[in-house]
């Protein structure tokens, strides 16, 4: 499967994703699904500046990501799909893009209204509901790096 990583991470493209995940998985491209970021060329340039010369990034709104999902997952190069929040990943799940796949929850940090699930995963009741809905279509787990222990995030654990 060319989309080797589907990850929710508030930091999107950053060192842990590029080095910690990208190198071990031999990733060539990153798809960032974010409606606001998809319409801001200067922010896209800023995020993409962290990439190595041989890597590429595309910044897509949800509707375009859904429309192009087959093509994105059908590439011969290996890639990652990133969202900064559970709401966006839920939108992809509800539109059939995540069926049978695994979603990784990475950096979702402490904020007002969130409770600590793991050191690097803090969720609000709404985010827990989003993950429950995603979990109806895909496997949902947390893992900071591919070498770390995977923690399944099913409905029982998130209560």
PyMOL commands that set and color helices and strands:
alter all, ss='L'
color gray80, all
select helices_A, chain A and resi 15-25+35-38+41-48+62-73+86-94+125-135+155-158
alter helices_A, ss='H'
color red, helices_A
select strands_A, chain A and resi 3-8+29-33+56-60+79-83+102-105+115-118+121-123+139-142+151-152
alter strands_A, ss='S'
color yellow, strands_A
deselect
rebuild
show_as cartoon
